[in-house]
Amino acid sequence: MKKDFNVIIEKDEDGFFVATVSELKGCHTQAKSLDELMKRATEAIELYLEEQKDVKYPFDFIGVQKITVQERSVKYKKSLSQKRKRENG
């Protein structure tokens, strides 16, 4: 039986591509190129399925959404910690 899996690909701070298989908890790999990453991801999935005999397939993967938030400034963090010190001390 064939099964499709979704692979989330990110690039880490060292320049490696990192693949995470969202449906298989703990199934991930990394490589320097995308071609190598896909080979390794396929192998990681196959090995995972060999080891985990009772895999329960989850609902369909819907997608990934990027959300942008404003970082708090250092000034805000300092004033917040000073406020907490006044309240506690």
Backbone torsions as a table, in degrees:
resi	resn	phi	psi	omega
1	MET	NA	132.2	177.5
2	LYS	-94.5	144.5	179.2
3	LYS	-139.2	133.7	176.3
4	ASP	-86.9	142.3	177.3
5	PHE	-126.8	146.7	177.4
6	ASN	-95.2	133.2	-179.3
7	VAL	-118.0	122.5	176.0
8	ILE	-91.2	127.2	-176.7
9	ILE	-115.0	128.5	176.8
10	GLU	-129.5	164.1	175.9
11	LYS	-116.3	125.5	-177.2
12	ASP	-85.9	178.7	-175.2
13	GLU	-67.0	-17.5	178.6
14	ASP	-94.6	2.3	178.2
15	GLY	91.3	2.3	177.6
16	PHE	-80.6	144.6	170.8
17	PHE	-86.5	134.5	-178.4
18	VAL	-119.9	126.8	179.9
19	ALA	-109.8	131.5	175.7
20	THR	-122.5	128.5	178.7
21	VAL	-91.5	106.2	-170.9
22	SER	-61.5	-30.6	-177.9
23	GLU	-80.5	-16.6	-174.6
24	LEU	-118.8	100.2	-175.7
25	LYS	-55.3	123.9	178.4
26	GLY	84.4	4.8	-179.5
27	CYS	-94.9	108.6	-179.6
28	HIS	-154.9	164.0	178.5
29	THR	-157.1	176.1	178.5
30	GLN	-146.9	159.7	178.3
31	ALA	-163.5	165.7	178.8
32	LYS	-81.0	-25.0	-179.9
33	SER	-124.3	156.9	179.1
34	LEU	-67.1	-37.4	178.5
35	ASP	-61.1	-46.4	178.7
36	GLU	-66.3	-36.9	179.5
37	LEU	-61.2	-42.5	-178.7
38	MET	-67.4	-36.8	175.6
39	LYS	-63.2	-45.6	-179.1
40	ARG	-67.4	-36.8	178.5
41	ALA	-64.6	-42.4	177.3
42	THR	-60.4	-45.7	178.7
43	GLU	-63.0	-41.7	-179.9
44	ALA	-62.9	-40.3	178.1
45	ILE	-64.3	-46.6	-179.8
46	GLU	-60.2	-44.4	179.3
47	LEU	-65.7	-40.6	178.4
48	TYR	-59.3	-47.0	-177.8
49	LEU	-67.3	-31.5	176.0
50	GLU	-66.0	-40.8	-176.8
51	GLU	-78.9	-37.2	-177.8
52	GLN	-98.5	95.9	-174.9
53	LYS	-70.5	-30.3	-174.9
54	ASP	-110.9	65.3	-179.5
55	VAL	-79.8	125.3	176.0
56	LYS	-99.5	117.2	-177.4
57	TYR	-78.8	128.3	-178.0
58	PRO	-78.6	-176.2	175.5
59	PHE	-62.0	166.0	179.6
60	ASP	-62.4	141.8	175.8
61	PHE	-68.9	130.9	-177.7
62	ILE	-94.0	-47.0	-179.6
63	GLY	161.1	-176.9	177.7
64	VAL	-123.3	136.0	180.0
65	GLN	-122.8	130.6	177.0
66	LYS	-88.8	131.8	178.1
67	ILE	-122.0	131.2	179.6
68	THR	-105.2	130.6	176.6
69	VAL	-125.9	153.0	178.6
70	GLN	-82.5	126.3	176.7
71	GLU	-70.9	146.4	176.8
72	ARG	-76.2	142.4	-179.0
73	SER	-75.9	159.5	178.3
74	VAL	-61.4	-38.2	-179.8
75	LYS	-59.7	-41.8	179.8
76	TYR	-64.4	-44.0	-179.5
77	LYS	-61.9	-41.3	179.6
78	LYS	-65.7	-45.1	-178.2
79	SER	-66.4	-33.8	177.5
80	LEU	-66.7	-43.7	179.9
81	SER	-67.7	-35.1	177.1
82	GLN	-66.3	-39.0	178.3
83	LYS	-63.2	-42.6	179.3
84	ARG	-64.1	-38.5	178.6
85	LYS	-62.4	-42.3	179.7
86	ARG	-64.4	-40.1	-178.9
87	GLU	-68.6	-35.7	-175.8
88	ASN	-92.4	-12.9	-171.4
89	GLY	-123.9	NA	NA
